[in-house]
Amino acid sequence: MTTYLLETLVTLASIGMFYILALGSRQIVRAVLSGKRFNKLYLRYLRATTKHEFDAASTANNSDRAWNSVFYEKVYELGVSGVPYAARERNLDYIKEEASSKPRVSRKLADELIKVLPKQYGNLGFQAKLACYICELLNQKNNGNDNGTQPLKSIHGVAIDHLTTAISAWLAGIMYLLLSLYIFDDLSPIWVAISSFLLFVLMIIPLYNLIGTVFAKLTVVGTIASVIILFLGVFATIAHGGANLPIEVDLNPYQNPNAKLIIRFPEWLTVNNVECNGKKISVSLYGQLTTPVRFHISDDRFYFANKSCGEIIPQLEITQPETQSYEFYIASRDAAPFYSTTTDVNLLPAYISSSGEVEFNSSAILKIKLEHWLWGLLSNIYLGMGSVGGTILLYLINFFINKRKN
């Protein structure tokens, strides 16, 4: 199966998951919103936020905003179970009296009252009275007395439609990214960039329905982008920091009977493994060498170094003891290979015979993969942000400790 076909299937699966989650979660949220426990919490929330809105409007000398905060609390309270019908009657009288002096509210008010009408099943008389009043409001709208004012979305509509859409999009986008990282085991930055961008788009689109101010939108968009970058940076750091399983090389075919090498070497060379920041290779000998074993590199843009960062040609002498590993380092002379089309570099063992140097056959060649520069950039961003965040955290801890002592 080709990469393009896999990517298409992953995309279709993510889109399908989005629609399934959107439909299913919407029903679940509606059921939760209709429950008595939520109604009680919602009523508490309305009372707290109404006071906050009223105080803020009063401070700003905005009488319309203060009126709306009280007026629509009375409307929403009609749909909260547990509110006595005597209180609902008083609320409806208050709504009628106040709405009569503000004809522009008829469209939004009718929309909100229609939402709470089914919740009046406990008192059919009151339900009929409320239904008649809704008809009056709709007649006012049809007669053009509301100046064409568009209805505002209720908090229920926001909670049910936009929030569930956002959560569904985010879950589908996360699944898309994780599947892409799992399937494309070559860690191709092109596919990861596409996946990350689609995830970013899926996560920010619903925000324009959930968040009002431009500043808040930009703040959340920046936060989402930072989280995605940090996630990819952590992934790259972990994925490219591992080592291959030790490789056993039998030396019988290479004029060293009854001897073998156990070679431990890195799976990846990263953008940071330049000059003196190489990765270690460890070679253990089992048996006794009769000829020296030497190592070369397939690309002259890379080199081997000792602990002192001096360039060497690694070689196990016939005096190499079994109890001591032979260690050396591999590094790039500069970052150029990581910005090229080169994807790996080979470690080439050879033995010294009387006729000269003889390379091992292809089965003994060790391949080390090269990290793409984009993954290196993400890793460095992650490490840099982690360093800055750690420094700030230590500073805050020190500040609060000293403050407490004082």
Buried (B, 14 or more C-beta within 10 A) or exposed (E): EEEEEBBEEBBEBBEEBBEEBBEEBBEEBEEEBEEEEBBEEBBEEBEEEBEEBBEEBEEEEEEEBBBBBBBBBBBBBBBBBEBEBEEBBEBBEBBEEBBEEEBEBBBBBBBBBBBBBEBBEEBEEBBEBBEEBBEEBBEBBEEEEBEEEEBEEBBBBEBBBBBBBBBBBBBBBBBBBBBBBEBBEEBBBEBBEBBBEBBBEBBBEBBEBBBEEEEEBEEBBEEBBEEBBBBBBBBBBEBBEEBBEEBEBEBEEBBBEEBBBBBBBBBBBBBBBBEEEBBEBBBBBEBBBBBBBBBBBEBEEBBBBEEEEEEEEBBBEEEBEEEEBBBBBBBBBEBEBBEEEEEEBBBBBBBBEEEEEBBBEEEBEBEBBBBBBBBBBBBBBBBEBBEEEEEEEEEEEEEEEEEEEE
